[in-house]
Amino acid sequence: MIERFHEVLDYRFAPIDQEHHLTRFKSERSDCLRRIAGEEKIPMAKIASPQAQARSASEFFRSQLDGDREDTSIVEIEDSLYNTRQCLLKMLNMVATNGAFSDHDELQLDVFQRKFEVFHRVYTLYDCNYKKRGTNWQDSAVYSLLGLCLIIRFQIERNSNDLSSAIKLVDVLLKSGIDVSEPLNPILALLIQIESAVLTESYGY
């Protein structure tokens, strides 16, 4: 599977080839939205402020995960392991409340971003040194949340690395065989729609 990733994706930080990539995105993303969303109306079709997007994304995420009532203010669990999903959702909540990431969240998001860029995977658990624990790297919610955090940070700071990584995260979800079955499909659809709106605003896509 990793070999296949390398065949279809370039994981280096690099400027986006606008014409080539945006043409491909328009077709692939539209097809994906039709497949996973059908006629359902997905919120946030237009660009909102990063704070409003974070608030809507956090609420939308929670509403789609029936029965998931974890306290996301607690990001460390037994044996000082970090739950990646909870960490990322906490970051969204921070932006929703304060309009920006905290300094600690910025550093933590940088670590998760680098881990993805190097290993092409995001694990659900890391230790206090951010070494992976366990073998679960196929939680599509984690990839979607990381993508949301990065694309929201791109809107705040305009660092092209964040947009590049977010696009690659979506590509992984579409091409890797990771299960994006209900109720997680709408979360991926939400990320794709924000991604498309950002590209439209930034590059005229």
DADA-V173224 format. One record per helix or strand of 2 or more residues. SS is the DSSP state (2 for helix, 1 for strand). FROM is the first residue (numbers start at 0). TO is the last residue. If there is no record, write none. Layout:
ss=SS from=FROM to=TO
ss=SS from=FROM to=TO
//
This chain:
ss=2 from=1 to=7
ss=2 from=17 to=36
ss=2 from=49 to=63
ss=1 from=75 to=76
ss=2 from=77 to=79
ss=1 from=80 to=82
ss=2 from=83 to=97
ss=2 from=102 to=118
ss=1 from=124 to=125
ss=2 from=139 to=156
ss=2 from=159 to=174
ss=2 from=184 to=202
//
